[in-house]
């Protein structure tokens, strides 16, 4: 196999992305996606370990001493109906599933890892150490990240690497931060319990809808007065649901949403404030509250290891020039399960620009018009492979905390 990034490989990677995009399977159910990726793995002759039904690790062992590097991509789609047009016009590829689509870029992540796998396998004789290609299922719903970390714990992994496409960043640029990169996650999943009844007699019922409304309207003031203003915690309520008709008081009302933060302690404090406020406001209305599993644990931010991030930036600058590797792009308040990997090992998450106004790519992630610039995939693959080669040939950087 030719080890250079050829035009044929570029076309193959784009086809990988389009095929996975058409499949568009939800977390934990990515059966066609899994089998499609495994067909390439089989052609390359790599051994595979299944981690869950749809998550797996393929291993390239050079047989020579060297670093053990884990490369990770996610493969799941979102429960969202895709708009056939992006910000400018028709998309080049559409989901074949009615209410499911790749509106976050995981199709791009998987295809870049597949391309990197092909290149690295083609140059095996010039490599040393071991590369683990980790295809994570259900990143959006936490379906396999814990199991993937447990599987990697059986191996002597030195470092982890991943790329996430990033719609605010222009195509032709790749952002590699030192330290905080993506936000931690605090879930809001509150059920307010009241007493149902006829809409004509509120005094004979206990209306959970009023209690839910008061909880939501009170929380912003609580955050302003009790959270550190220098440690931002965003507060996003995305759903309030109580009752379905005009003349029936429901038994319950639900509040859903999320908080994002880069300081773990402040994020946990925010979660506790939400719980305390919900309990007290519900009590005023003679209601009670219960909290869903999402509120049991807070997700940690993605923290890039400074030494490894510095090495990755240096590699990218040599490939594409300093202007292509900006150091002034804003923090991203979305959350990522790759935070688990970076907590377990020194790691780097790079953000690949896909914003191209001429193509109409650049819509916000998790938006029906989200689309990517497929030409950007080349930058992602080349950076991944060059970073691996740097770690193998120049050695691992000092593991700074």
ABEGO torsion letter per residue (X at the ends): XBABBBAAAAAAAAAAAAAAAAAGBBBGABAAAAAAAAAAAAAAGBBBBBABAABBBBBBBAGBBEBBBBBBBBABBBBBBBBABBAABBBABBBABAABBBAAGAAAAAAAAAAAAAAAAAAAAABBEBBBBBBBBGAAAGAAAAAAAAAAAABBBABBBBBBBBAABBBGBBBBBBEBABBBBBBBBBBBBBBBEBAABAAABBBAAAAAAAAAAAAAAAAAAABBAABBBBBBBABBBBEABAABBBABBBBBEBBBBABAAAAAAAAAAAAAAAAAAAAAAGBBBBBBAAAABBBBBBBBBAAAAAAAAAAAAAAAEAAABBAABBBBABBBAAAAAAAABBBBBBBBBABBAAAGBGBBBGBAABBBBAAAAAAAAAAAAAAAAAAAAAEBBBBBX
